[in-house]
Each structure stands twice: as structure tokens, then as C-alpha cells.
Amino acid sequence: MSDTVNAFDWQSLGEGLVVDAPLVKPAKLSPHPRLDYYLVFQHRLSIIANGEAKPPLELKDHLIFQAHDFFNLDPVDHADVYLLRLTLRDWPDEDAVRILRNSVPKMTLKSRILINDSVIPTLGTIPLLQEKYNKNADMMMMSMFNPLERT
């Protein structure tokens, strides 16, 4: 997530609205403590129920929890950023397109979809144990969900 934080100009949002469709917990989006944004954390109801009880302290005043299935139209209108973390890689093409299409009608001309997915590094550029872990995780995801890793 730190690459996403560093690669995107969060300060340009000013008072921004960010919709986060993550794996399990809300992200700390910005190293800039004065950034005034609201983060709408979307997930299945069971995950949201757990999260509302324990919001991260650094996000407490900026966090809105919302149950949402990303295969349905996004309920948030006109967000500045629709953030998809480790999401699209887990789904075949048709489903990934459905997920994206459910945000697009709610966007403005200034809205952005920000995709934060992992990329398996070139062989030999990371320690062997990490390479094995990455390959095993990739194979497990492929056998369980029929996803498509994209470049």
C-alpha cells in the first residue's frame, strides 16, 4: 500500500472522498496528516460489522463504514477516488469488468479509479523464499478462483 500512498497525489484531493474496496481493513491513505478526506470503507456486511467496533485510531474521524457487494452498482456518488486494493486480480476478466463498470456511472470527470494490486517481480530480484511464497500464493489463487493476473 505504501507505493500507492507515494505514487498518487493525495494532497490534490483537498477535502476528498475516497471509496476503498479492500481485502480486510481500511488503509491509511496518506502520510500527510493535514489531508482532509473521508474514506468510505466498503466490504461485506460481516467484515463491516467487525470493523465498526474497532476503527483504526488514525482514521477514526475520517472513516465511514458501508456494506457493499462490488458486483452491484456502487452506492457512493461522485467520489474523488475509487480504490480497488488486491481485488481485480482475484477475478476472471468478465467479473473484473463488472466490478469496474459498477463504479463508472457514479464518477465525475475528475474521479479516478486507483488499482492497487501486487506484481510478481522478475525472477532473481527478490530472495528465493519470497519467490516461492509468491508462486505458491499465485497457484493457490488460480486453483481456487480462476483469476487472471494482469500486467
N, C-alpha and C positions, 0 to 999 in steps of 0.2 A: 504494500500500500504506500510505502514511502516514495516510490517512484512516481506514483500518481499525484501525491501531495506536491512533490517537487516539480513535476512536469506541467502542471496546469496552473494558470494564473488565478488563484482563488481570490486574490485581492480585487480583481476586476469585477467580482460579483457585487461588491459593496454589501448592501443588505440583500443577500441572495437566498434562494430557496433551492435546496438540493434534495432530490429523491434518491435514496440509497436502497438498492435491492441486493443485499449482500448474502453471504453464507449464513452467519450466525449472529454476529454482534456489530453494532454500529462502529463506523470508522471515525477516528479523529482526523478530520479532513485537513486541517491547516496548522502549520507551525506558527501562524500569526494570531496571537491571542485577541487582537482587536477586530478580527474579521467578524462581521455581524451577519451570520447566516442562520437559517433554520434547516435542520436535517430531518426529513421525513423518512423514518426507518420503516421499510415495508418488508413484511415476511408473512409466513403462515401464522394463523391465529395462535397456535401452540407456542411458537417461538416468541411472538409478541407478548403473550401473557407472562412469560418468564422475564423478558427484557424490561417490561414496565416496572417490575418490582425492584430492579437493580440497574438503573441507568448509570452509565459512566459519569463520574463527577464532573469531568471537564466538558461534558456535553449537556449536563442537566438542564440548563436554561435555554438550550437551542434544539432540543430533541422532541419530536412528535412521533409517537408510535402509531402504525396503521396496518391492520391486517389486509393483505392483498395477495392475490394469485396473479402472477405476471402473465398468465395466459388469458387474462381478461383486460379490458381497457383500463389504463391507469386512472385512478380517481383524482389525481393531482393535476390541476390545470396550471399551465404557464410557469413551470419550474425553470430555473436557470440551468440546472444540470440534472440529468437523469443518469445516475451512476450505476453501472452493472459490474459488480465485482465477482469474479470467478463464477460466472453464470452461463454465458453463451457457449463456452467450451463444453458444457455438460449436456448439450442438446444437439440432435441432428439438425441439418440445415433448415428443414421446414419449421421446426419448433423455434429455432433461433430467430428466424424471420418473424414468426408470430409474436415473440416477445418484443422485438423492436417495433413492430407495427402497432403494438398496444400503447406505446409512448408517443409516437409521432403525432397523432391527432391532437394531443394535449400541449404540444410545443409551440413556442413563438418563434419568430425569425432569429431571435438571439439565443434561444435554448440550445443546449448541447447534450449529446449522448456521449458519456465518457465510459469507455470499456476498459476495465482493469482485469486482465487475465494473465495467467502465467505462460511463459515461453520456455521450452526446454532448451538449455544452452547447447552450443556446439560441443561435440564430443571432445573431451580432454581439457575443457576450460574450467571445470569445477572438480572438486575431489571425487574420486571413484565411488565412495559410499553415497554421496549425494546423487551422482548419476544413476546408480542402481535404484535409489529411492524414487527418483523422478520417473524412471522407466516402469517400475512396478506400479506406481500410482497411476500412470498413464494407461497401462494394461488393465488395471482394475476398473478404471472408469469406462474404458472401451467395452469390457465384457459385461458390465452392469447396465450401462445407459445408452450404448450406441452413439456416443457423442462424436463430434468431428473437431479435432484440433485445427485451428485456422492460423494462417500466417499473414 
